[in-house]
C-alpha cells in the first residue's frame, strides 16, 4: 500500500479497500514502532539453523529459557510462522534388522508398550540402527532411559557385531548400583545380539529383568524406534556425510547436548 500512495491519493485507496481512515493511521503508527521481539527473532533463527531446522516451537522455547529469555511458547510459535521457519519431520527409511531367527527361547514382553517410568533406571530400551556415509556404514547401539528419554550410554562401530552391543551394555551398567539392577527392566527386539549367552548371562547375573518384543512387531519397541527417527531427521538426513568420523562427532554431539523431552 505504501507503494500505491506514491501514485494514488489516500482517499481513493481507503475507499477502494473499504477501510476506515483511523484504521490506516493506526496500522501506520504500529509499523513505525520498534519490534520488541527483534532480538528473539534472531535467536530463533540461530537455534533453528544450529539444529538443522528440526526444533519445533516448544523445543526452541526450552532453549530460549536456558539462555535466560522469558517469552511464552505461543509467542515463539507466532514468530516462527512470521519468519517462515519450517520444521523438518521424520520420514520413513529402510531400517537395519538384526533378526537371525529364534536361536534361544524368547522372554516375555513385560514392558507391553508401556514406556512410562516414574523414576530413572526402571525401564531401559535398546536397539541398533544403521547410518550410511560415502566410505562405509556406521552402526549405533544406544541405551535409552524411559524416564526422561536420555541416552544412558551408547556405542558406535563399523560392524553390527556382538562387541558393539557388549560395549554399550557395559557402559550403561557403570551408571547403576547393585540395588538399582534388581528393579531394572531392559527391553529389546528379537535380534540375535540379545539372544546369545553373553547378553543373557550378564543381565541374569545382575538380577536385571529382560523384556522382548513380539516377533515381527517393531511397535513393541516404538519408543526406541521413535528416538532413531527423530535423531536421523534432526542431524543425519539434512546433510551429506563424507566420512564416518564426521558422523561420529555429530552423533556424539546429538546424544550429549540435544534438548530431550522424554522417550
C-alpha positions, -999 to +999 in steps of 0.1 A: +000+000+000+029+024+007+040+020-029+005+029-041+005+060-020+032+073-042+010+074-073-026+074-059-043+097-033-050+082+002-088+089-001-091+068-032-072+039-016-093+040+016-125+040-004-113+011-027-101-011+001-131-002+022-112+005+054-116+034+079-092+063+079-085+056+116-075+020+108-050+032+083-033+056+107-034+030+135-016+005+113+009+031+101+018+041+136+022+004+147+046-002+118+067+027+129+072+012+165+104-007+171+099-045+171+102-056+208+108-092+195+137-083+172+163-099+194+142-130+199+136-134+162+174-135+157+178-161+185+151-183+170+168-182+136+201-191+152+187-220+172+168-233+141+199-232+119+222-248+146+197-278+148+191-281+110+156-266+113+143-297+133+133-279+165+097-270+168+083-241+189+083-260+222+119-271+219+131-237+208+112-222+237+130-245+261+164-235+246+154-198+250+147-204+286+182-218+292+195-186+277+175-165+302+150-153+276+115-154+291+087-155+265+056-177+260+057-207+237+028-192+219+048-162+210+077-184+198+052-203+176+039-170+161+073-156+155+084-188+137+053-185+115+060-148+107+097-157+100+086-185+077+107-210+097+096-245+086+103-276+108+116-309+093+098-340+104+106-377+103+103-397+071+103-434+065+136-452+058+146-488+055+157-499+089+185-522+099+174-556+111+194-579+134+169-607+135+185-641+127+158-665+139+147-680+172+181-692+183+171-692+220+137-690+238+123-655+238+114-639+271+080-622+278+071-587+266+070-573+301+070-537+290+040-543+268+041-509+251+041-490+284+072-468+280+064-446+310+087-447+341+082-427+373+119-426+381+153-433+364+167-467+358+134-486+358+129-492+321+157-491+295+153-497+258+179-506+232+182-515+196+207-509+167+203-485+138+223-480+106+239-449+091+254-447+056+282-424+045+302-423+013+330-445+025+311-471+046+284-477+071+282-468+108+260-486+134+247-470+166+236-490+197+222-468+224+206-475+258+176-452+264+160-445+298+122-442+295+121-419+325+134-389+305+143-402+271+180-396+277+208-418+264+224-437+293+253-449+272+259-458+235+285-474+213+294-469+176+310-493+152+315-500+115+302-535+121+269-545+138+285-573+158+282-585+194+311-564+205+291-532+197+262-543+219+285-556+247+304-522+248+271-503+250+258-526+278+289-524+299+289-486+296+253-485+307+259-508+337+286-485+351+258-459+359+240-484+382+245-496+417+236-531+428+202-522+442+191-505+410+198-536+390+172-556+408+144-532+398+155-526+362+138-539+331+158-538+298+136-542+267+149-552+233+136-566+200+143-603+190+177-595+174+204-621+176+226-598+198+200-601+227+195-639+223+231-651+229+246-664+261+268-634+270+239-609+270+216-633+289+242-643+314+253-607+321+217-595+328+206-625+348+238-624+368+229-589+380+193-596+385+181-574+357+148-584+341+147-590+304+118-580+282+114-587+245+092-576+216+069-599+198+082-614+166+079-590+137+063-563+157+085-532+157+058-513+175+067-532+207+099-511+208+082-479+195+099-455+218+134-466+207+123-466+170+110-431+176+143-420+190+161-432+159+135-415+137+139-381+154+177-384+155+181-391+118+156-364+109+174-338+130+211-344+124+215-371+097+191-366+068+196-328+063+233-332+054+256-352+031+282-372+051+316-377+037+333-397+065+323-419+094+345-397+117+324-367+108+292-386+115+306-400+148+312-364+161+277-354+151+261-384+168+282-377+200+270-341+200+234-351+195+234-377+223+251-354+248+237-320+240+203-323+224+173-310+244+153-341+255+115-341+260+111-377+271+111-411+254 
